Amino acid sequence: LCFANLNSSCKRLNRTFSETAVLNSLLASISLVTVTLNLLVIVSISHFRQLHTPTNALLLSLAVSDLLVGLLVMPIEGLRYVEMCWRLGKLMCVLAPYVSYSVLSASVGNMVLISIDRYLAICDPLLYSNKVTLKRAKIAVCVCWAGSVLHNGCILIGHLKHPERYSSCHGECVVVIDHISGTVDLFITFFAPCTIMVVMYMRVFAAAVAQMRVIRLQNAAVAVNTATTVKKSEWKAARTLGIVVSVFLMCFCPYYYPAFAARLMDSNGDPWLCFANLNSSCKRLNRTFSETAVLNSLLASISLVTVTLNLLVIISISHFRQLHTPTNALLLSLAVSDLLVGLLVMPIESLRYVETCWLLGSLMCALTPYVSLCIISASVGTMVLISIDRYLAICDPLLYSNKVTLKRAKIAICVCWACSLFYNGCILMGHLKHPERQLHTPTNALLLSLAVSDLLVGLLVMPIESLRYVETCWLLGSLMCALTPYVSLCIISASVGTMVLISIDRYLAICDPLLYSNKLHTPTNALLLSLAVSDLLVGLLVMPIEGLRYVETCWLLGSLMCALTPYVSYSVLSASVGNMVLISIDRYLAICDPLLYSNKLHTPTNALLLSLAVSDLLVGLLVMPIESLRYVETCWLLGSLMCALTPYVSLCIISASVGTMVLISIDRYLAICDPLLYSNKVTLKRAKIAICVCWACSLFYNGCILMGHLKHPERYSSCHGECVVVIDHISGTADLFITVVFPCAIMVVMYMRVFAAAVAQMRVIRLQNAAVAVNTATTVKKSEWKAARTLGIVIAVFLMCFLSLLLSSSCR
């Protein structure tokens, strides 16, 4: 129950601890990334006056809405999804849906304003600065937010007055919108914004391509009025925002798609029937709401992507005369067929798949299969025509323009659509008559043999076997009965033999340099050669015998092979595993050796990285194998001594790793924010001292935390084969703040300040005159920025993965 003390409490889904931890980690990570990235955008635009432009004002509003989604909407919805109960009270049940809908509607409105802004900037650049000003952009943003608040207030007026009207038990918060309000909301917040965005960006695309073509054709020596040119940054911004809008629409459709597929059913009818009022109705698969939502979302997204991309191709080829070529005519035909698939075939088939019933009547039942097969056949035929066009263009380029004209291409397309059938074997037939000389290589000869065998399978074997499978009788006479198995086995055997020859050819092509090239005689390549040999022996000796035993379920090779086969198999597999271990050691030494033996890399930063690498190496050597064994066996088999030492060693290594990450963040902060004094403040000796202090504190601190467990490791074990670590509430809370909250706060603050300082300094460097001599001591190298960015990404991923420890600590 959601509330154990109430008889009217709703039932909750009893999840396991692992499921709860995984869901909490995933949802918290998504929320953290959303808040961090949008906060970064907000700080950047707000802090720098150069970014105070109309476009950036719209982006700032969008970032604010997304930040509110990450701060308010995601945590509440994540809590409700994990707990399956509403625990936040009546007031939050009133406010949460209203705030969520308002923020999401404002986000959609901002996307619409951004698309209009991009359209005006590219399609009307001369008047853009007069039409779109910062003041007008701010007014538009305010109107967008006010309209969102007012609209959702009107939609949810009934829920705001009586939030518990439709709640059947305590621990439930249900929002019900009547049919008229839902339909109005569907058009205002989905259809209208999506239509505006698609139309705007399609017009932006057409104008951008046209203007770019004019710019390319202009003579470079002619002076061009800069007011009439559109910068490359505008095209890049339009393209980037177009991708963002497409992804936005793909992710936004799942919320509204159920409104399309909603059906009216009699509440008193049988939910297992397609038509509840008909006794002769077929039975339907009663899917859960979550299954239906996921399927509708996925299928609608696929259909939307198909329609959008093919519509883009159709408009581009139809609009620009320069693209009116035979090849583009074929591509246009293919795009039309795929567009019809996305518009007609996918929605109907998706509806039938989700509902497991046919709800569209007898007329549609007659037309749908016919239309679907015609479109798909035309699409296949168009693909055949495109392959022939490409063959002629590459293999006979001198006569291509005479053989293939736009008129002939149109005739071929009309024939393809009229017949909806085409002979696919003619592609390979033309290739066999006029092959390209440059393709006469051993590998291509093997591929040609494989293609011939597969063609014969499709022409001779498949039709006969299909006929026998459908009819369940042999109708072709005794002569065909004698020849068919022989021909089938010959062709299949030839195909398998060709595959073997191709694998040998590829093996020799790749392994030959290792045997004959002096340049590749290196230790690493020697290990790779040994691994390849062991894998080759597995494929030649082990797999065929094991495959035969698996298929026959009997041993047919005699006692001698029975004695030798396990020995050979285990030897080869052991050698392969050993090679993998040697390769991993080789790669580890290749990366860590410079840090250990090269004087040039003996720097404070590399010393910290070396400490981090050592801690991670110890995790892989000591922590992971033992934890993996416990996870697989679900028992503790290593005795009481290891039960006492293993948690202590694991926590010490992990704490040292976290401390090293904190030291690295401080080092990067000093290197970028105070470069003049960095070399004096941070020295190799001080870095080594800090590392030693970090490891010593980790050992001492975790020893204090686990003092009771080290003295009595089996105190809380209820049975043999169990190793339980219990930490009291005070120690657990202190550990939570010392090893999680405090280090994460330091790292986030350091890297946020590093980012702000880096952006400010890079702007100063760009504005300096190239002819002025710059003191190299005051400049920050590009390598510093790259290192700061890379380490920032590492820290972000580290924090996301480290949230699991936070959740487990909080659950204690």
Secondary structure, 3 states (H helix, E strand, C coil): CCCCCCCCECCCCCCCHHHHHHHHHHHHHHHHHHHHHHHHHHHHHHHCHHHCCHHHHHHHHHHHHHHHHHHHHHHHHHHHHHHCCCCCHHHHHHHHHHHHHHHHHHHHHHHHHHHHHHHHHHHCHHHHHHHCCHHHHHHHHHHHHHHHHHHHHHHCHHHHHCCCCCCCCECCCCCCCCHHHHHHHHHHHHHHHHHHHHHHHHHHHHHHHHHHHHHHHCCCCCCCCHHHCCCHHHHHHHHHHHHHHHHHHHHHHHHHHHHHHCCCCCCCCCCCECCCCCCCCCECCCCCHHHHHHHHHHHHHHHHHHHHHHHHHHHHHHHCHHHCCHHHHHHHHHHHHHHHHHHHHHHHHHHHHHHCCCCCHHHHHHHHHHHHHHHHHHHHHHHHHHHHHHHHHHHCHHHHHHHCCHHHHHHHHHHHHHHCCCCCHHHHHHHHHCCCHHHCCHHHHHHHHHHHHHHHHHHHHHHHHHHHHHHCCCCCHHHHHHHHHHHHHHHHHHHHHHHHHHHHHHHHHHHHHHHHCHHHCCHHHHHHHHHHHHHHHHHHHHHHHHHHHHHHCCCCCHHHHHHHHHHHHHHHHHHHHHHHHHHHHHHHHHHHHHHHHCHHHCCHHHHHHHHHHHHHHHHHHHHHHHHHHHHHHCCCCCHHHHHHHHHHHHHHHHHHHHHHHHHHHHHHHHHHHCHHHHHHHCCHHHHHHHHHHHHHHHHHHHHHHCHHHHHCCCCCCCCCCCCCCCCCHHHHHHHHHHHHHHHHHHHHHHHHHHHHHHHHHHHHHHHCCCCCCCCCCCCCCHHHHHHHHHHHHHHHHHHHHHHHHHHHHHHC
